[in-house]
Amino acid sequence: MHVDETGIPGTYRVTPERLSDERGVFFEAAKYSVLTERTGLPFAVGQVNNSVSRKGVLRGVHCNDVPDGASKLVTCVRGSMLDVMVDLRVGSPTFGHHEVTRMSAGDGIALYLPGSIGHAFLSLEDGTCVNYLLSTEYVPGAMVDLDALDAELALPWDLTGPPVRSPKDAAAPSLAEVLASGRLPHYSPPPAARTRS
């Protein structure tokens, strides 16, 4: 598998090598020893979450309010989605920047992001299923929510109408409000990425 750092330090796009024949496709979705070696960050699975969404559902932006919060490996296992990671680490050289990845069950792409990075996605098909491998168990109250439609974030959603959101996500505060609250994590440089893919 190829593990490449994105434009946000400490986040990675994981692209598997795919084997295909008349039966279909096979690929290694995650090999933790390789992920740890390439990122310099140990990763062990502490919790597994799945979400299933209809077309037009927008989930997030969510992040942990501590730098060592639950890291995630996010994969689309059915359907397709537009995934957005946002650097919310105060003091980061890329604070407020985002990274967009179109993902589908067929491409096998995964995203690795530390808990201090904001995450959101838009479901592009009915029945889109997203798998999250978390490095630690979820801790209620350790999550910071931001409005995914906040003009200051300017996230590039491909919307043809209003998205479907949970009441919690729709009521989430703006980036300015969360920044003023002091709940955003502070930047710590990630370990040097290994360039071998």
PEWOSUL-V623582 format. One record per residue. N is the residue number from 1. RES is the residue in one small letter. SS is DSSP state (@ for helix, = for strand, . for the rest). PHI is phi in radians with two decimals (none if undefined). D_FIRST is the distance of its C-alpha to the first C-alpha in whole Angstrom. Layout:
((N	RES	SS	PHI	D_FIRST) (N	RES	SS	PHI	D_FIRST))
This chain:
((1	m	.	none	0) (2	h	=	-1.74	4) (3	v	=	-2.11	6) (4	d	=	-2.12	10) (5	e	=	-1.18	13) (6	t	.	-1.50	15) (7	g	.	-1.28	19) (8	i	.	-1.88	20) (9	p	.	-0.94	20) (10	g	.	1.58	18) (11	t	.	-1.97	16) (12	y	=	-2.41	12) (13	r	=	-1.79	10) (14	v	=	-1.93	7) (15	t	=	-2.04	6) (16	p	.	-1.39	4) (17	e	.	-1.44	5) (18	r	.	-1.82	9) (19	l	=	-1.92	12) (20	s	=	-2.33	15) (21	d	=	-2.66	19) (22	e	.	-1.10	22) (23	r	.	-1.41	21) (24	g	=	2.46	19) (25	v	=	-2.25	15) (26	f	=	-2.33	12) (27	f	.	-2.73	9) (28	e	.	-1.42	7) (29	a	.	-1.28	8) (30	a	.	-2.75	8) (31	k	.	-2.21	8) (32	y	@	-1.13	11) (33	s	@	-1.12	11) (34	v	@	-1.21	8) (35	l	@	-1.04	9) (36	t	@	-1.13	12) (37	e	@	-1.09	12) (38	r	@	-1.34	10) (39	t	@	-1.66	13) (40	g	.	1.36	16) (41	l	.	-2.04	16) (42	p	.	-1.17	17) (43	f	.	-2.40	16) (44	a	.	-2.26	18) (45	v	.	-1.48	19) (46	g	.	-1.85	22) (47	q	=	-2.79	23) (48	v	=	-2.13	21) (49	n	=	-2.11	23) (50	n	=	-2.31	23) (51	s	=	-2.23	25) (52	v	=	-2.17	26) (53	s	=	-2.31	27) (54	r	.	-1.47	30) (55	k	.	-1.03	29) (56	g	.	1.59	30) (57	v	=	-1.36	30) (58	l	=	-2.01	29) (59	r	=	-1.97	28) (60	g	=	1.84	28) (61	v	=	-1.53	28) (62	h	=	-2.21	27) (63	c	=	-2.70	26) (64	n	=	-1.42	27) (65	d	.	-1.57	30) (66	v	.	-2.29	29) (67	p	.	-1.08	27) (68	d	.	-1.72	25) (69	g	.	-1.13	25) (70	a	.	-1.05	23) (71	s	.	-1.25	19) (72	k	=	-2.30	17) (73	l	=	-2.04	14) (74	v	=	-1.90	15) (75	t	=	-2.39	14) (76	c	=	-1.57	16) (77	v	=	-1.83	17) (78	r	=	-2.73	20) (79	g	.	1.42	22) (80	s	=	-2.66	21) (81	m	=	-2.70	21) (82	l	=	-1.87	21) (83	d	=	-1.76	20) (84	v	=	-2.28	21) (85	m	=	-1.86	21) (86	v	=	-2.23	24) (87	d	=	-1.36	25) (88	l	.	-1.96	28) (89	r	.	-1.50	28) (90	v	=	-1.05	31) (91	g	.	1.64	32) (92	s	.	-1.22	28) (93	p	.	-1.14	28) (94	t	.	-2.03	26) (95	f	.	-0.94	28) (96	g	.	1.49	29) (97	h	.	-1.32	26) (98	h	=	-2.25	24) (99	e	=	-2.26	20) (100	v	=	-1.94	20) (101	t	=	-2.37	17) (102	r	=	-1.48	18) (103	m	=	-2.23	16) (104	s	=	-2.53	17) (105	a	.	-1.07	16) (106	g	.	-1.28	15) (107	d	.	-1.54	12) (108	g	.	1.24	10) (109	i	.	-1.14	10) (110	a	=	-2.19	10) (111	l	=	-2.10	12) (112	y	=	-1.89	13) (113	l	=	-2.49	17) (114	p	.	-1.17	19) (115	g	.	-1.07	23) (116	s	.	-1.45	25) (117	i	=	-1.69	23) (118	g	=	-1.23	24) (119	h	=	-2.40	23) (120	a	=	-2.68	24) (121	f	=	-2.64	23) (122	l	=	-1.98	25) (123	s	=	-1.31	25) (124	l	.	-1.74	25) (125	e	.	-2.52	26) (126	d	.	-1.10	28) (127	g	.	1.37	27) (128	t	=	-1.14	24) (129	c	=	-1.99	22) (130	v	=	-2.03	20) (131	n	=	-1.89	18) (132	y	=	-2.09	18) (133	l	=	-1.72	17) (134	l	=	-1.82	20) (135	s	.	-1.31	20) (136	t	.	-2.43	24) (137	e	.	-1.27	26) (138	y	.	-1.11	28) (139	v	.	-2.03	31) (140	p	.	-0.98	33) (141	g	.	1.58	35) (142	a	.	-1.66	32) (143	m	=	-1.84	30) (144	v	=	-1.89	32) (145	d	=	-1.91	32) (146	l	.	-2.26	32) (147	d	.	-1.23	34) (148	a	.	-1.16	31) (149	l	.	-1.82	33) (150	d	.	-1.04	35) (151	a	.	-1.06	36) (152	e	.	-1.18	35) (153	l	.	-1.23	32) (154	a	.	0.88	32) (155	l	.	-1.34	28) (156	p	.	-1.49	28) (157	w	.	-1.23	28) (158	d	.	-1.68	29) (159	l	.	-1.77	32) (160	t	.	-1.78	35) (161	g	.	-2.98	37) (162	p	.	-1.16	37) (163	p	.	-1.31	34) (164	v	=	-1.60	34) (165	r	.	-2.32	34) (166	s	.	-1.23	35) (167	p	@	-0.98	38) (168	k	@	-1.11	36) (169	d	@	-1.18	34) (170	a	@	-1.16	37) (171	a	.	-1.64	39) (172	a	.	-1.11	36) (173	p	.	-1.30	38) (174	s	.	-1.33	37) (175	l	@	-1.02	35) (176	a	@	-1.05	38) (177	e	@	-1.16	39) (178	v	@	-1.21	36) (179	l	@	-1.07	37) (180	a	@	-1.15	40) (181	s	@	-1.29	40) (182	g	.	1.35	38) (183	r	.	-1.57	35) (184	l	.	-1.32	32) (185	p	.	-1.21	30) (186	h	=	-1.71	31) (187	y	.	-1.28	28) (188	s	.	-2.22	27) (189	p	.	-0.97	25) (190	p	.	-1.26	21) (191	p	.	-1.03	20) (192	a	.	-1.05	19) (193	a	.	-1.25	15) (194	r	.	-1.51	14) (195	t	.	-1.47	13) (196	r	.	-1.14	11) (197	s	.	-2.11	7))
